């Protein structure tokens, strides 16, 4: 494990290792690039990716490097290197990063690996926003419910469901164009799963009523169900509940108030009656003594 070398030195070492493994025939396919591979370009934009053979070779190199450790304080060097990439180089690296994002290193969010440096630090592909955009691109290609992967509605980044983040992205122009065909080919089980996912979207997203986002387009326009959030998430529901609660508190307060007042008045009369009774008894006793 090459753990203490600068990132580009690690890359060069892996390239040399892979070159030694090549058969003479494979070496011939890379003949025009051999000089470049002996000393990898200092600038990303200088990597010649017009030859598919070189692309295949570099893909193998990267696959063997993704989980290699890199000193954490050198990770930011990837940003500097990749900022100099041209469009073709970035597209190539983004395609290879799809492989990195299936590794344990990525799933465990290990931030001192070669893959993290290239894909997360350099290309910024690991942010929730970037992942959501990637989800939407995939989603746009689905033709029916059966195309949706089994883990599409369960995959998370931290505590956040990735599909919920994707549902909040603005709907692209090419998103599920044949909506009727998409929904008509769904099984009852698939529809139920989608309905549950849409309910989570309504309950957890503040944008659920925005008609310009993917979630609304998919749940309402494509699947034709749950076009309004559940009643218990609506503002009017909380307003009514709050009003009823205040009314009940008011009624209870009034009842308690009148009960206390009545008790107080009743207690006063009772006390007066007792005094009067005592006085009357005393007077009658005095009169009796006077007669005898």
Number of C-alpha atoms within 10 A of each C-alpha: 9 15 14 13 14 15 25 16 14 19 20 17 17 19 23 14 12 15 18 11 11 13 9 9 9 13 15 12 14 18 13 12 16 15 10 13 18 13 13 17 14 11 14 17 18 14 19 15 15 10 12 12 14 20 18 11 16 21 18 15 20 21 15 15 20 23 20 17 24 23 15 13 9 14 24 14 16 20 17 14 17 21 14 15 17 14 9 14 20 18 12 14 20 17 12 21 23 12 15 23 18 10 15 11 20 20 13 9 15 14 18 19 22 30 29 29 25 27 24 21 21 22 20 17 20 19 12 17 16 14 18 20 19 13 18 21 15 13 20 16 14 15 17 17 17 13 12 15 10 9 9 13 17 12 13 15 14 11 7 12 17 20 23 22 23 24 25 23 18 17 20 14 8 10 18 21 13 12 17 14 13 18 19 12 14 16 12 9 9 14 16 12 12 19 17 13 18 26 18 15 23 23 15 12 14 10 16 24 14 13 15 15 18 27 29 27 21 22 23 16 16 19 22 15 15 15 19 15 16 12 10 11 13 12 10 11 13 13 11 11 13 12 12 12 12 12 12 12 12 12 12 11 12 12 12 12 12 11 12 12 12 12 11 11 11 11 11 11 11 11 11 11 11 11 12 12 12 11 12 12 11 11 11 11 11 11 10 9 8 8 6 5
